[in-house]
Amino acid sequence: MEKRITIALYIVMLISAVLIFRLWHLQILKGNEYKNIDEHNRLRVLSILPPRGIIYDRDNTPLVKNIPSFDISVVKEDLPKDPETLSALAALLGIKQDRISAMLDTKPVKPFEPLTLKENVAFEEVARVEARKIDFPGLQVHVVGGREYIYGHSASHVLGYLGSLTARQMRMPEYSGIPPESVIGQYGIEKVYDRELRGVAGKKVIEVDAMGRIIKVVRIQRPIKGRDIRLTIDVDLQVEAEKSLRGKVGAVVALATETGEVLALASSPTFDPNLFVRGIRAKEWKKLVRDPRKPMLNRAFQSQYPPGSTFKIITSIAALEEGLISGNTSYYCNGSLYFGRVFRCWKEAGHGNVRLHKALVESCDVYFYEVAKGLDIDILAQYSFSYGLGRPTGIELEGEARGIVPTSGWKRDTRKEKWYTGETLNTVIGQGYLSATPLQMARVMATVVNGGHLYKPYLVMQPESDVKPEGRVRIKQKNIRLIKKALSGVVKEKHGTGRLADSEIVSIGGKTGTTQVVGGMTKEKELPVKFRDHAWFIAFAPADIPRIAVAVFVEHGGHGSTDAAPIAKKIIESYYKQEFKSDTKGDS
Amino acid sequence: MIDRRLVDNFDWGILLVAVALSLIGVLTIYSATRPVLDAVQKTFFMRQLYWIALSLIIFFIVVSIDYRWFMKFANVIFLLGIILLVIVLVIGRKGMGAQRWIPLGFLSFQPSEFFKIFFIIAISRYLSFIKPEEGLGFKDLVKIIVFFLAVPVMLILKQPDLGTALILFFIFIAMILAAGIRKKIILTVVIVALVALPFAGKVMWDGLKDYQKMRIIAFIDPQADTQGVGYHINQSKITVGSGGFLGKGYMQGTQGPYRFLPENHTDFIFSIFAEEWGFAGSLVLFAMYLFIIWRGFDTAGKARDMEGCLLVLGVTFMFSLYFFINIGMTLGMVPVVGVPLPLMSYGGTALLSNFLALSMIENVRMRRFALYY
């Protein structure tokens, strides 16, 4: 008997040893591992979204506003599901009862996770729901970050819009560490400066029980607000530019000649970025994308057009600088020129004897055809490139078109053909293969009138000391004076093509351009809109010491002189009225 | 009435450690069921305290009665137990898929808890009565199985309460082995068992209820279904493991009150204790349980007669089995079979039955010196 008791004791000791070994294995050897699992069990990390940086215009007028937006949700485990409660809830929220029932039947990811019933609820409705919340256990109102674009459709191509993080973006390193529920910039400044604007999300660590109910808040790490951004845009000028484009398809770019600051950058038609903040509805998205006038396209620099006669400025400079012509060189215009084929002047009757001044003022084509005969296309291209054509300006926003500056090499590469001088005749008047964006043409204007300094256009305010020209283009002071005088003549003189830009407030200079969309001499008004010519006007003011350069482009707008010039005048006048206002304010 | 020498021979060690363990149990129940969001503390710990008080009273009453008196009425006690098992099947209250409780007004109790002790008394009495000189023979074995084992095991399986039935079976085996059995029979049983295992296994598996099958599957592969049955085993391991060496500290455990670990104040009370007191605390707890078990075997060796010896061995086996199976279960080494931790798990009947078992050890130990008597 004793022996058997001893054996029993040994067995007990053996089993105990096994259990203690197992205990040691769980608690000591794998203790930390289990501690982690345990924390994972009960700790949830919620992110606190940071307030997004505000975007201001150059005078610190806010263009966007962070507005709380409200979602109404329900913890369905807490909500009584009798028909009376459901129909009362349906009435309160203005949702059909069977839709509420259907939503309640869809299974949420976790128990006790709130189920969103209605998004983007107006404040009055929130107040109504809050007042009656006690009747509906489980009903909650959530505050979600929202963004309001104060000026609605204005500057939408510049500001861009926000949207949810896409699946692709979630995997990209520049968006790492962003809470997946964030909305981020998906277009425009909002996208390009997202890193600055978005700030750093805070964290809230909460302890939950097995049913997901919050027990307590363990730790809060406050979010860091995003950086504010000040644009170079003048919102009043921007609004004015958009107003003058209303009903038309086109773009307006206004640059400060001495810095490259973009004072206004308008593209028409435009869109309302407010639609995107909380996820755009499919119907609205389709409407935007299918609109034949492409409201999402930023015509200021995302698409390129033949610059037409506005390009004659570059041709003139190239010819002057290369010594092909002087101010006194004269050609005779009888309405057309034969060079392998007939090249027509826009004026059938012809301009008679034409010197450079008159050629620019009245936009005589034959004069430039004559110049073209002696101008090597590759030399002209060099001038074009140096004035910023044929390459992106480097503005902060995405999707910039480069434009085309044809060269003999370019033609060889793309068309497998040699360059014909006849094509140079087309090029010098801004037709043919040549194309440019309104932004590029505004820069050409600014560069010519500021003494030849090529600045990179920019939208986000920089310290003045950081603003340096990219380079200086080749142009003699003498020739600048010559060109400026001619461009003033375009507006001032009796036969100037830009007479409609003449202003009583400020002296304006500029150049019109009318780009043929189809060949032939059919009367414009008889053509369907899509075959009508594009209208250009690039301008500067004031004539003596220019401070603003403007490019106006109207797609199928008809004539530069009648359709684009008045718009440029309005914008420049608006700019000067403001200058005048702020100047007198400063004086008093 | 009570002999002075009996008082002198009273072993305070067993009682003190047992009371200490049951109080640790109350503290752990308190922590495991402490309110988190609801403002009110659940009253489990209070009820457990009442049961401890009741158990102590019964402990002293039983200790004061000579165990040989119980032995005299062993058959009556056994029959009474059988009757209770029948009653529970007829009027018993159902709970968690089984009919185990007899309602008694404000409380209810599980007759099968007490039956194990009645069973041990009866077997002890019978084995010491036949006094097998050269070990139990085949005939003896069949008789004991027919008289004592078959009926209660069937009644308990009918509830169904697989855990208790198995424990009864194990106690039976242990006691037969302790009393001595012929080597030839052991050999035969082992061979027959090995041959029959595949068939018996199939029959037994088919006889299991679905939830019992699930528990066994979950035990073999807890990761197979971490949200279902495997959840329990996994959460228990997490609870124990997260305690580390020193534990999270008393009232600092989270797995219980946040209800990640079900059954936290009953069968899985050890997990909660290990979470809060760590490896160090668990070792102390082990030491206390092993002290009681050692005291049991020590008493069995010193018992003045075979009846006492077998009685003490029986209850010590029972106590050890509960302890080992429960701890093995919480550590994920044994399938979840619903066996409480002696003295600590919440549950009045089990607590009382454990004190009753300990009172048997005390009873025999006090009266071990036949000379003075």
Interface residues (C-beta under 8 A of the other chain):
Chain A: M1 E2 R4 I5 A8 L9 V12 I15 S16 V18 L19 I20 R22 L23 W24 L26 Q27 I28 K30 G31 N32 E33 Y34 K35 I37 D38 N41 R42 E207 V208 D209 A210 M211 R213 I215
Chain B: V36 L37 A174 L177 A178 G180 Q235 K237 I238 T239 V240 G241 S242 G243 G244 F245 T254 Q255 P257 Y258 R259 F260 A274 G278 F279 S282 L283 F286 L290 I293 W294 F297 A300 G301 M306 C309 L313 F317 S320 F324 I327 G328 L331 M333
